Amino acid sequence: MGSDKAQLLFGSLTSVQRIARALSAIAIRVSTVGGAGAKSCDAFAHVIDVHPGWGALGGIHAALHACESEWAAIVACDLPLVTSELFLRLLSLTRNSEHRNYDAVVPIQLDGRPQPLGALYRRGPCLKKSEELIAAGEHTPRTLLAAVSTRWVKPEELSDLPGAEHFFLNVNGPEDYLRAKAILASAK
């Protein structure tokens, strides 16, 4: 991208602020996670990676390590089109007695790939398993999700939500940024 993706502006809000607003429907506290010098917004506490340079699994581990709730919502800063409705739906799947035994609730994107960085994780089992995987040299969230009881949320389970087709637009480059801004402008 050439700049800090967390600081990209969408109207008057940065990517992190947009995501925090979406999370406010289900979260008491929102924190950012990253390296010691990577604090991306003064409005939020910053959790420093326990295992610096460990990638996405290291970020998930750090978030879980700092979490004080049973469940943690973990979202990458380059997914600015997630919404409160998405997280309310995911959270509802943790409360349904049929799904009570799941340790992670992870959406499947329209392209068929899982989105582990726009998902919910049960702190206890996922923290323990992520520690074991990191100790074994593993770096990918997919391995964590294969090792815990994961509820895969199919796209059709989210398709009735406003903006569902754009939830997981990953803003990695300037063209993605322009596309995300256009989507938000057309939704007004």
Buried (B, 14 or more C-beta within 10 A) or exposed (E): EEEEBBEBEBEEBBBBBBBBBBBEBBBEEBBBBBEEEEBBBEEBEBBBBBBEEBEBBBBBBBBBBBBEEEBBBBBBBBBBBBBBBBBEBBBEBBEEEEBEEBBBBBBBBBEEEBBBBBBBBBBEBBBEBBBEBBEEEBBEBBBBBEBBEBBBBEBEBBEEBEBBBBBBBBBEEEEBBEBBBEBBEEEE
